[in-house]
Amino acid sequence: MSINSRNNYINEKGTDFFEYDLETIMVNFMEKHIQSVEFNKMLTRTKGILLDLEMRGIAEDDAKGVEHTVKTIEDYLSVSVYNKSIMEDATQAIEAFLMPIRRAVTTCYIAANPVAMVRDISEGIKQNMVKSLVKF
């Protein structure tokens, strides 16, 4: 990323977009770092499991028998680890069309529901307290 693209990004988002609290930045960084380390360990194990499944399918002359399991594991990794969608293009287009409507309905539902508002506020406070306690 060049300096010009960095400056353009800052100008585009505005300075209020970025986090200034160093403790929050550090907690978020450590969370992502630990997550990436654990994901790397998991991916190494998963590659071994996939290799074992394929070898077992070859050894037992039943490659079709393990194909569904391998596909399920690969789909799970795509969604959970690589954050990629496994939906077809037509479904993604429908989802993109419906997403703003879904957000509007959710916002109206929450705004009109005082119980949900109190619950969401208390959940947010609880999550912030947990982040603070994790730091220590």
C-alpha positions in Angstrom: 0.0 0.0 0.0 1.6 3.3 -1.1 1.4 6.5 0.9 -0.9 8.0 -1.6 -3.4 5.2 -1.4 -3.2 5.3 2.4 -3.9 9.1 2.4 -6.7 8.6 -0.1 -8.2 5.9 2.2 -8.0 8.2 5.2 -9.5 11.1 3.3 -12.3 8.8 2.0 -13.2 7.4 5.5 -12.5 10.4 7.6 -10.5 10.4 10.8 -13.5 9.5 13.0 -13.7 6.1 11.2 -10.5 4.9 12.9 -10.0 3.7 16.4 -7.8 5.9 18.7 -7.9 3.9 21.9 -4.6 2.0 22.1 -6.0 -0.6 24.5 -8.8 -1.5 22.1 -6.4 -1.6 19.2 -4.1 -3.9 21.2 -6.9 -6.2 22.3 -8.2 -6.5 18.7 -4.7 -7.1 17.4 -3.9 -9.8 20.0 -7.3 -11.4 19.3 -6.6 -11.5 15.5 -3.0 -12.7 16.1 -4.1 -15.6 18.4 -6.9 -16.4 15.9 -4.5 -16.6 13.0 -2.0 -18.8 14.9 -4.8 -21.2 15.9 -6.3 -21.2 12.4 -2.8 -22.1 11.0 -2.6 -25.0 13.4 -6.2 -26.1 12.5 -5.5 -25.8 8.7 -2.4 -27.9 9.0 -4.4 -30.6 10.8 -7.2 -30.3 8.4 -4.9 -30.7 5.4 -3.7 -34.0 7.1 -7.3 -35.1 7.6 -8.1 -34.4 4.0 -5.0 -36.2 2.8 -5.9 -39.2 5.0 -9.4 -39.3 3.7 -8.3 -39.2 0.1 -5.6 -41.9 0.7 -8.2 -44.0 2.5 -10.6 -43.6 -0.4 -7.8 -44.7 -2.8 -6.7 -47.6 -0.6 -10.2 -48.9 -0.2 -11.1 -48.3 -3.8 -13.9 -46.1 -2.7 -13.0 -42.5 -3.7 -16.7 -41.6 -4.2 -17.4 -42.7 -0.6 -15.1 -40.0 0.9 -15.9 -37.4 -1.7 -18.9 -36.0 0.2 -16.9 -35.7 3.5 -14.0 -34.0 1.7 -16.4 -31.5 0.1 -18.2 -30.8 3.4 -14.8 -30.0 5.1 -13.7 -27.8 2.2 -17.0 -25.9 2.3 -16.7 -25.4 6.0 -13.2 -24.1 5.6 -14.3 -21.7 2.8 -17.1 -20.2 4.9 -15.6 -20.3 8.4 -11.9 -19.7 7.8 -11.5 -18.0 4.4 -14.8 -16.0 4.8 -15.8 -17.0 1.2 -19.4 -17.6 0.2 -20.3 -21.1 -1.1 -23.7 -19.8 -2.5 -24.4 -19.9 -6.2 -24.3 -16.6 -8.1 -28.0 -16.4 -8.5 -28.5 -16.9 -4.8 -25.9 -14.3 -4.0 -27.8 -11.8 -6.3 -31.0 -12.5 -4.4 -29.2 -12.2 -1.1 -27.7 -8.9 -2.1 -31.2 -7.6 -3.1 -32.8 -8.8 0.1 -30.0 -7.7 2.6 -31.1 -4.0 2.8 -34.7 -5.0 3.3 -33.6 -7.4 6.0 -31.6 -4.7 7.8 -34.5 -2.3 7.6 -36.9 -4.8 9.1 -34.4 -5.7 11.8 -33.8 -2.1 12.7 -37.6 -1.4 12.9 -38.1 -4.5 15.0 -35.4 -3.6 17.4 -36.5 0.1 17.6 -40.1 -0.9 18.3 -39.1 -3.5 20.9 -38.0 -2.0 24.2 -37.2 -5.5 25.7 -34.8 -6.1 22.8 -33.3 -2.7 23.2 -32.5 -3.3 26.9 -31.2 -6.7 26.1 -28.9 -5.5 23.3 -27.6 -2.6 25.4 -26.8 -5.0 28.3 -25.2 -7.5 25.9 -23.0 -4.7 24.6 -22.0 -3.6 28.1 -21.2 -7.2 28.9 -19.1 -7.7 25.8 -17.1 -4.5 26.6 -16.5 -5.7 30.2 -15.3 -9.0 29.0 -12.9 -7.3 26.5 -11.6 -5.2 29.4 -11.2 -8.2 31.7 -9.4 -10.2 29.0 -6.9 -7.5 28.8 -5.8 -8.1 32.4 
